[in-house]
Amino acid sequence: MRTIYAITMWSGGQAAKKWQTCEKPELLTHGTGIRFVCRDTKLAVELIGPVSIEEYESGKEDIEEIRDIHDLDMAEIPVRSQPEDNGNDQLH
């Protein structure tokens, strides 16, 4: 499992923008904001102002990723067909 950080920028008491990052955000040198790399775009982001940071474990996503890989592997395995019932098997 990996740690995911959810970062929210606030404006007027409401969430204005949200990001996710896999690395713990760094505090900027003047202590007025943070720096991190966006998980989706892989771009560096610097935020100044009111932000909140929440830490999560990414277990659900990892499990879903493993499940998806397993489903793709299973799709490559040929499925044996069942014998057809031609109606010749009758009980007397």
N, CA, C and O atoms as a MOPAC input file, in Angstrom:
PM7 MOZYME 1SCF
protein

 N      0.83100 1    -1.17900 1     0.00000 1
 C      0.00000 1     0.00000 1     0.00000 1
 C      0.87700 1     1.24500 1     0.00000 1
 O      1.98300 1     1.25900 1     0.54100 1
 N      0.34600 1     2.28600 1    -0.62400 1
 C      1.07000 1     3.54400 1    -0.69900 1
 C      0.30500 1     4.62100 1     0.05800 1
 O     -0.90500 1     4.52100 1     0.26600 1
 N      1.03300 1     5.64300 1     0.46200 1
 C      0.40400 1     6.79700 1     1.09500 1
 C      0.08400 1     7.81700 1     0.02200 1
 O      0.92500 1     8.13800 1    -0.81700 1
 N     -1.13400 1     8.32400 1     0.05400 1
 C     -1.58500 1     9.37000 1    -0.86500 1
 C     -1.93900 1    10.58700 1    -0.03200 1
 O     -2.60100 1    10.47100 1     0.99900 1
 N     -1.49700 1    11.75100 1    -0.48000 1
 C     -1.82800 1    13.00200 1     0.20000 1
 C     -2.84700 1    13.75700 1    -0.65100 1
 O     -2.61700 1    14.01500 1    -1.83300 1
 N     -3.97200 1    14.10400 1    -0.03700 1
 C     -5.00200 1    14.90600 1    -0.69600 1
 C     -4.81600 1    16.34800 1    -0.24400 1
 O     -4.85100 1    16.63700 1     0.95200 1
 N     -4.62100 1    17.24100 1    -1.19000 1
 C     -4.35500 1    18.65000 1    -0.89000 1
 C     -5.53400 1    19.47800 1    -1.39500 1
 O     -5.96400 1    19.34000 1    -2.54100 1
 N     -6.04100 1    20.33000 1    -0.52700 1
 C     -7.16800 1    21.19000 1    -0.87700 1
 C     -6.76400 1    22.64300 1    -0.69400 1
 O     -6.23000 1    23.01900 1     0.34900 1
 N     -7.02100 1    23.46300 1    -1.71500 1
 C     -6.81500 1    24.89900 1    -1.62100 1
 C     -8.17600 1    25.51100 1    -1.27100 1
 O     -9.19000 1    25.19100 1    -1.89000 1
 N     -8.17800 1    26.40000 1    -0.26200 1
 C     -9.42400 1    26.99100 1     0.23400 1
 C     -9.53200 1    28.45500 1    -0.16400 1
 O     -8.53300 1    29.17300 1    -0.20600 1
 N    -10.75500 1    28.89200 1    -0.45600 1
 C    -11.01800 1    30.28600 1    -0.77600 1
 C    -12.41100 1    30.64200 1    -0.24900 1
 O    -13.40500 1    30.02700 1    -0.63600 1
 N    -12.47200 1    31.63100 1     0.63100 1
 C    -13.76200 1    32.04700 1     1.18800 1
 C    -14.43600 1    30.96000 1     2.00400 1
 O    -15.66400 1    30.90900 1     2.07000 1
 N    -13.65500 1    30.09600 1     2.62400 1
 C    -14.21600 1    29.02400 1     3.44500 1
 C    -14.71300 1    27.82400 1     2.65300 1
 O    -15.29500 1    26.90500 1     3.23000 1
 N    -14.49400 1    27.81600 1     1.33400 1
 C    -14.92000 1    26.69800 1     0.49600 1
 C    -13.72800 1    26.11600 1    -0.25300 1
 O    -12.76500 1    26.81600 1    -0.56500 1
 N    -13.81600 1    24.81100 1    -0.53400 1
 C    -12.76000 1    24.15400 1    -1.30500 1
 C    -12.76000 1    24.70600 1    -2.72200 1
 O    -13.78000 1    24.65600 1    -3.41000 1
 N    -11.62600 1    25.23000 1    -3.15900 1
 C    -11.52600 1    25.82100 1    -4.48800 1
 C    -10.91200 1    24.86200 1    -5.50700 1
 O    -11.33500 1    24.83600 1    -6.66200 1
 N     -9.91700 1    24.07100 1    -5.08800 1
 C     -9.21900 1    23.15500 1    -5.99500 1
 C     -8.60900 1    22.04500 1    -5.16800 1
 O     -8.17600 1    22.26500 1    -4.03700 1
 N     -8.57600 1    20.82700 1    -5.74700 1
 C     -8.00200 1    19.67400 1    -5.04000 1
 C     -6.97200 1    18.97700 1    -5.91900 1
 O     -7.10000 1    18.93400 1    -7.14200 1
 N     -5.94900 1    18.43400 1    -5.26600 1
 C     -4.90500 1    17.66400 1    -5.91900 1
 C     -4.61000 1    16.43200 1    -5.08300 1
 O     -5.02900 1    16.32400 1    -3.93100 1
 N     -3.87000 1    15.49500 1    -5.69800 1
 C     -3.33000 1    14.34300 1    -4.98400 1
 C     -1.85500 1    14.22100 1    -5.31800 1
 O     -1.42800 1    14.54700 1    -6.42600 1
 N     -1.07600 1    13.74400 1    -4.34400 1
 C      0.34600 1    13.50800 1    -4.55400 1
 C      0.75500 1    12.25900 1    -3.76800 1
 O      0.13900 1    11.91500 1    -2.76000 1
 N      1.79200 1    11.59900 1    -4.24400 1
 C      2.27500 1    10.39200 1    -3.56400 1
 C      3.39500 1    10.70500 1    -2.57400 1
 O      3.73600 1     9.87000 1    -1.73700 1
 N      3.96400 1    11.90000 1    -2.66700 1
 C      5.04500 1    12.30400 1    -1.77000 1
 C      4.53900 1    13.36700 1    -0.80600 1
 O      3.68200 1    14.18000 1    -1.15100 1
 N      5.07300 1    13.34800 1     0.39300 1
 C      4.66000 1    14.33300 1     1.39000 1
 C      5.02100 1    15.74100 1     0.89800 1
 O      6.17100 1    15.99000 1     0.53700 1
 N      4.04600 1    16.66200 1     0.88000 1
 C      4.32700 1    18.02800 1     0.41700 1
 C      5.38800 1    18.70600 1     1.28800 1
 O      5.46300 1    18.47500 1     2.49500 1
 N      6.21100 1    19.55300 1     0.64300 1
 C      7.25700 1    20.30400 1     1.34700 1
 C      6.71900 1    21.67200 1     1.73200 1
 O      5.94900 1    22.28200 1     0.99100 1
 N      7.12800 1    22.14000 1     2.88600 1
 C      6.79300 1    23.49400 1     3.30800 1
 C      7.71700 1    24.46600 1     2.57300 1
 O      8.92700 1    24.24600 1     2.51900 1
 N      7.15600 1    25.54200 1     2.00600 1
 C      7.98300 1    26.54200 1     1.33500 1
 C      8.86100 1    27.26500 1     2.35600 1
 O      8.53000 1    27.30200 1     3.54100 1
 N      9.96700 1    27.83400 1     1.90600 1
 C     10.97200 1    28.40800 1     2.79800 1
 C     10.42200 1    29.48100 1     3.73100 1
 O     10.87500 1    29.58500 1     4.87100 1
 N      9.46100 1    30.27900 1     3.28100 1
 C      8.92000 1    31.33200 1     4.14000 1
 C      7.75500 1    30.83300 1     5.00100 1
 O      7.19300 1    31.59200 1     5.79200 1
 N      7.40000 1    29.57400 1     4.84600 1
 C      6.32700 1    28.99100 1     5.64300 1
 C      4.94000 1    29.46500 1     5.25000 1
 O      3.99800 1    29.35000 1     6.03300 1
 N      4.80900 1    29.99500 1     4.04400 1
 C      3.52000 1    30.53900 1     3.61700 1
 C      2.75600 1    29.60700 1     2.67900 1
 O      1.64600 1    29.93000 1     2.25800 1
 N      3.33500 1    28.46500 1     2.35000 1
 C      2.67700 1    27.54500 1     1.42600 1
 C      3.41400 1    26.23400 1     1.32100 1
 O      4.30200 1    25.93900 1     2.12000 1
 N      3.04000 1    25.45000 1     0.33000 1
 C      3.63600 1    24.12400 1     0.14200 1
 C      4.01700 1    23.90800 1    -1.31500 1
 O      3.57800 1    24.63600 1    -2.20600 1
 N      4.85100 1    22.87900 1    -1.54000 1
 C      5.27400 1    22.46400 1    -2.87800 1
 C      5.09500 1    20.94800 1    -2.95600 1
 O      5.41100 1    20.22800 1    -2.00900 1
 N      4.58200 1    20.47000 1    -4.10100 1
 C      4.39500 1    19.03200 1    -4.30400 1
 C      4.32100 1    18.74400 1    -5.80000 1
 O      4.24700 1    19.66700 1    -6.61100 1
 N      4.34300 1    17.46300 1    -6.16100 1
 C      4.18700 1    17.04300 1    -7.55500 1
 C      2.80800 1    16.41600 1    -7.68500 1
 O      2.48100 1    15.46700 1    -6.97300 1
 N      1.99700 1    16.95200 1    -8.60200 1
 C      0.63400 1    16.46800 1    -8.82300 1
 C      0.67600 1    15.02700 1    -9.32600 1
 O      1.43200 1    14.70400 1   -10.24200 1
 N     -0.13400 1    14.17200 1    -8.72700 1
 C     -0.17800 1    12.75300 1    -9.08600 1
 C     -0.67700 1    12.54900 1   -10.51900 1
 O     -0.17400 1    11.67100 1   -11.22000 1
 N     -1.64800 1    13.33600 1   -10.96500 1
 C     -2.23400 1    13.14400 1   -12.29400 1
 C     -1.36800 1    13.71600 1   -13.41400 1
 O     -1.12400 1    13.04100 1   -14.41500 1
 N     -0.90800 1    14.94300 1   -13.25400 1
 C     -0.17600 1    15.61800 1   -14.32800 1
 C      1.33300 1    15.46100 1   -14.23900 1
 O      2.03800 1    15.70400 1   -15.21800 1
 N      1.83800 1    15.05700 1   -13.07300 1
 C      3.28500 1    14.93000 1   -12.81200 1
 C      3.99600 1    16.27800 1   -12.86000 1
 O      5.21500 1    16.33300 1   -13.02800 1
 N      3.23500 1    17.37000 1   -12.71200 1
 C      3.82000 1    18.71300 1   -12.70700 1
 C      4.02500 1    19.20100 1   -11.27800 1
 O      3.27000 1    18.84100 1   -10.37500 1
 N      5.06100 1    20.02800 1   -11.08100 1
 C      5.31800 1    20.62200 1    -9.76800 1
 C      4.29700 1    21.73400 1    -9.51400 1
 O      4.00000 1    22.53200 1   -10.40300 1
 N      3.76700 1    21.77500 1    -8.29100 1
 C      2.77700 1    22.78300 1    -7.90500 1
 C      3.25700 1    23.46600 1    -6.64000 1
 O      3.71200 1    22.80700 1    -5.70500 1
 N      3.15800 1    24.78500 1    -6.60900 1
 C      3.43500 1    25.55700 1    -5.39700 1
 C      2.17300 1    26.32500 1    -5.04600 1
 O      1.62200 1    27.04600 1    -5.87700 1
 N      1.71600 1    26.16400 1    -3.80000 1
 C      0.52000 1    26.84700 1    -3.32800 1
 C      0.88000 1    27.76900 1    -2.18500 1
 O      1.62000 1    27.39200 1    -1.27700 1
 N      0.36000 1    28.96600 1    -2.23300 1
 C      0.53600 1    29.92100 1    -1.14500 1
 C     -0.84800 1    30.31300 1    -0.66400 1
 O     -1.70600 1    30.69200 1    -1.46200 1
 N     -1.06200 1    30.22400 1     0.62000 1
 C     -2.36300 1    30.57600 1     1.18000 1
 C     -2.95400 1    29.42500 1     1.96300 1
 O     -2.25200 1    28.47700 1     2.31500 1
 N     -4.25300 1    29.50800 1     2.23800 1
 C     -4.87500 1    28.46700 1     3.06000 1
 C     -5.04100 1    27.15100 1     2.30100 1
 O     -5.75700 1    27.07400 1     1.30200 1
 N     -4.36100 1    26.12200 1     2.80100 1
 C     -4.45000 1    24.78000 1     2.22400 1
 C     -4.61700 1    23.77700 1     3.35500 1
 O     -4.24100 1    24.04100 1     4.49700 1
 N     -5.18600 1    22.62400 1     3.02000 1
 C     -5.23500 1    21.52000 1     3.97600 1
 C     -4.65200 1    20.28800 1     3.30800 1
 O     -4.74800 1    20.11700 1     2.09300 1
 N     -4.04600 1    19.43200 1     4.11900 1
 C     -3.41800 1    18.20700 1     3.62100 1
 C     -3.97200 1    17.04600 1     4.42600 1
 O     -3.93300 1    17.05000 1     5.65600 1
 N     -4.49500 1    16.04200 1     3.70700 1
 C     -5.00000 1    14.83400 1     4.35100 1
 C     -4.19400 1    13.65400 1     3.84200 1
 O     -3.84900 1    13.58600 1     2.66200 1
 N     -3.89700 1    12.72900 1     4.73700 1
 C     -3.08700 1    11.56700 1     4.39200 1
 C     -3.97100 1    10.32700 1     4.35100 1
 O     -4.73900 1    10.07600 1     5.28000 1
 N     -3.86300 1     9.55000 1     3.27100 1
 C     -4.65900 1     8.33600 1     3.09300 1
 C     -3.76400 1     7.19400 1     2.68000 1
 O     -2.65900 1     7.41000 1     2.18200 1
 N     -4.23600 1     5.98200 1     2.88300 1
 C     -3.59000 1     4.79000 1     2.34700 1
 C     -4.32000 1     4.43700 1     1.05400 1
 O     -5.54400 1     4.54700 1     0.98400 1
 N     -3.58700 1     4.01900 1     0.04500 1
 C     -4.18600 1     3.76700 1    -1.26500 1
 C     -4.56300 1     2.30900 1    -1.45600 1
 O     -4.51700 1     1.81400 1    -2.58200 1
 N     -4.92800 1     1.61700 1    -0.41300 1
 C     -5.23200 1     0.19300 1    -0.49300 1
 C     -6.29300 1    -0.15500 1    -1.50500 1
 O     -6.12400 1    -1.10600 1    -2.26800 1
 N     -7.39200 1     0.59200 1    -1.53600 1
 C     -8.48600 1     0.28500 1    -2.45400 1
 C     -8.01800 1     0.35800 1    -3.89900 1
 O     -8.33300 1    -0.52400 1    -4.69800 1
 N     -7.26900 1     1.40200 1    -4.24200 1
 C     -6.78400 1     1.54400 1    -5.61100 1
 C     -5.82300 1     0.41900 1    -5.97800 1
 O     -5.86800 1    -0.10100 1    -7.09300 1
 N     -4.95100 1     0.04100 1    -5.03900 1
 C     -4.01500 1    -1.04500 1    -5.31500 1
 C     -4.76600 1    -2.35000 1    -5.54600 1
 O     -4.42900 1    -3.11500 1    -6.45000 1
 N     -5.78600 1    -2.60300 1    -4.72700 1
 C     -6.57900 1    -3.82100 1    -4.87800 1
 C     -7.29800 1    -3.81500 1    -6.21800 1
 O     -7.31900 1    -4.83300 1    -6.91100 1
 N     -7.89000 1    -2.67700 1    -6.59800 1
 C     -8.58100 1    -2.58600 1    -7.88600 1
 C     -7.60400 1    -2.77800 1    -9.04000 1
 O     -7.94000 1    -3.42300 1   -10.03300 1
 N     -6.39400 1    -2.22200 1    -8.91900 1
 C     -5.39000 1    -2.36700 1    -9.96900 1
 C     -4.99900 1    -3.83300 1   -10.12100 1
 O     -4.88500 1    -4.32700 1   -11.24300 1
 N     -4.79500 1    -4.52300 1    -9.02500 1
 C     -4.45800 1    -5.95000 1    -9.05800 1
 C     -5.61600 1    -6.73400 1    -9.66100 1
 O     -5.39600 1    -7.63800 1   -10.46600 1
 N     -6.85500 1    -6.39700 1    -9.28000 1
 C     -8.03200 1    -7.09000 1    -9.81300 1
 C     -8.12200 1    -6.89700 1   -11.32100 1
 O     -8.40900 1    -7.84600 1   -12.05000 1
 N     -7.87600 1    -5.66800 1   -11.79700 1
 C     -7.94300 1    -5.40000 1   -13.22900 1
 C     -6.88400 1    -6.19400 1   -13.99200 1
 O     -7.15700 1    -6.71900 1   -15.07100 1
 N     -5.68600 1    -6.28100 1   -13.43700 1
 C     -4.62200 1    -7.06000 1   -14.07800 1
 C     -5.01700 1    -8.53100 1   -14.11300 1
 O     -4.80000 1    -9.20700 1   -15.11900 1
 N     -5.59600 1    -9.03200 1   -13.02400 1
 C     -6.04000 1   -10.42700 1   -12.95500 1
 C     -7.12900 1   -10.67900 1   -13.99300 1
 O     -7.11000 1   -11.70900 1   -14.66800 1
 N     -8.08100 1    -9.75300 1   -14.13100 1
 C     -9.15200 1    -9.91100 1   -15.11500 1
 C     -8.59800 1    -9.96400 1   -16.52900 1
 O     -9.08500 1   -10.74000 1   -17.35100 1
 N     -7.57800 1    -9.14300 1   -16.83200 1
 C     -6.96400 1    -9.17900 1   -18.15900 1
 C     -6.27300 1   -10.51800 1   -18.39400 1
 O     -6.35600 1   -11.07800 1   -19.48700 1
 N     -5.59000 1   -11.03500 1   -17.36900 1
 C     -4.92200 1   -12.33100 1   -17.49700 1
 C     -5.93900 1   -13.43800 1   -17.73200 1
 O     -5.70100 1   -14.33600 1   -18.53900 1
 N     -7.07100 1   -13.38200 1   -17.03400 1
 C     -8.09600 1   -14.41400 1   -17.17500 1
 C     -8.73900 1   -14.36200 1   -18.55900 1
 O     -9.18700 1   -15.39000 1   -19.06600 1
 N     -8.79300 1   -13.18100 1   -19.17700 1
 C     -9.39100 1   -13.04500 1   -20.50400 1
 C     -8.56000 1   -13.75800 1   -21.56000 1
 O     -9.08200 1   -14.12600 1   -22.61200 1
 N     -7.27700 1   -13.95700 1   -21.29400 1
 C     -6.40000 1   -14.61600 1   -22.25900 1
 C     -6.48700 1   -16.13900 1   -22.18300 1
 O     -6.03000 1   -16.82500 1   -23.09700 1
 N     -7.06500 1   -16.67700 1   -21.11300 1
 C     -7.17200 1   -18.12300 1   -20.94300 1
 C     -8.40700 1   -18.60400 1   -21.68900 1
 O     -9.50500 1   -18.11100 1   -21.43000 1
 N     -8.25700 1   -19.56000 1   -22.61500 1
 C     -9.43900 1   -20.03600 1   -23.34500 1
 C    -10.39800 1   -20.77000 1   -22.39900 1
 O     -9.97700 1   -21.48200 1   -21.48700 1
 N    -11.66600 1   -20.57900 1   -22.64000 1
 C    -12.69900 1   -21.21400 1   -21.82400 1
 C    -13.17900 1   -22.44800 1   -22.55400 1
 O    -13.50800 1   -22.38700 1   -23.73900 1
 N    -13.22300 1   -23.58900 1   -21.83900 1
 C    -13.72400 1   -24.81400 1   -22.45300 1
 C    -15.23500 1   -24.73900 1   -22.55800 1
 O    -15.92100 1   -24.36100 1   -21.60800 1
 N    -15.73700 1   -25.10100 1   -23.70700 1
 C    -17.18400 1   -25.07200 1   -23.87300 1
 C    -17.78700 1   -26.33200 1   -23.26700 1
 O    -17.14100 1   -27.37800 1   -23.20100 1
 N    -19.02000 1   -26.21500 1   -22.83100 1
 C    -19.75300 1   -27.34200 1   -22.27500 1
 C    -20.25600 1   -28.21000 1   -23.41800 1
 O    -20.57300 1   -27.69100 1   -24.48800 1
 N    -20.33800 1   -29.53900 1   -23.21200 1
 C    -20.87600 1   -30.39400 1   -24.27200 1
 C    -22.32600 1   -29.99900 1   -24.55900 1
 O    -23.10100 1   -29.70100 1   -23.65100 1
 N    -22.66100 1   -30.00600 1   -25.83400 1
 C    -24.00500 1   -29.61700 1   -26.22700 1
 C    -24.99100 1   -30.73000 1   -25.91000 1
 O    -24.67000 1   -31.91300 1   -26.02100 1
 N    -26.18100 1   -30.33700 1   -25.51900 1
 C    -27.25500 1   -31.29200 1   -25.25300 1
 C    -28.04100 1   -31.44000 1   -26.54400 1
 O    -28.79100 1   -30.54300 1   -26.93200 1
 N    -27.86600 1   -32.58500 1   -27.21200 1
 C    -28.53500 1   -32.76900 1   -28.48800 1
 C    -29.86800 1   -33.49000 1   -28.35300 1
 O    -30.51000 1   -33.80000 1   -29.35700 1
 N    -30.28200 1   -33.75500 1   -27.14000 1
 C    -31.59500 1   -34.36500 1   -26.90500 1
 C    -31.58900 1   -35.87200 1   -27.05100 1
 O    -32.65000 1   -36.48900 1   -26.95600 1
 N    -30.43400 1   -36.49700 1   -27.27900 1
 C    -30.36200 1   -37.95600 1   -27.43900 1
 C    -30.35200 1   -38.67300 1   -26.09700 1
 O    -30.64800 1   -39.86600 1   -26.02300 1
 N    -30.00700 1   -37.93600 1   -25.02100 1
 C    -29.95600 1   -38.57600 1   -23.70300 1
 C    -31.35600 1   -38.55800 1   -23.12100 1
 O    -31.82000 1   -37.52100 1   -22.64700 1
 N    -32.03700 1   -39.70500 1   -23.15300 1
 C    -33.38400 1   -39.80200 1   -22.61000 1
 C    -33.41300 1   -40.86900 1   -21.54200 1
 O    -32.75700 1   -41.90200 1   -21.67000 1
 N    -34.15000 1   -40.63000 1   -20.51900 1
 C    -34.33900 1   -41.62700 1   -19.47300 1
 C    -35.53700 1   -42.49800 1   -19.83400 1
 O    -36.58000 1   -41.97400 1   -20.22400 1
 N    -35.40500 1   -43.83100 1   -19.71200 1
 C    -36.48900 1   -44.76300 1   -20.00400 1
 C    -36.94700 1   -45.41100 1   -18.74300 1
 O    -37.86000 1   -46.23600 1   -18.76800 1

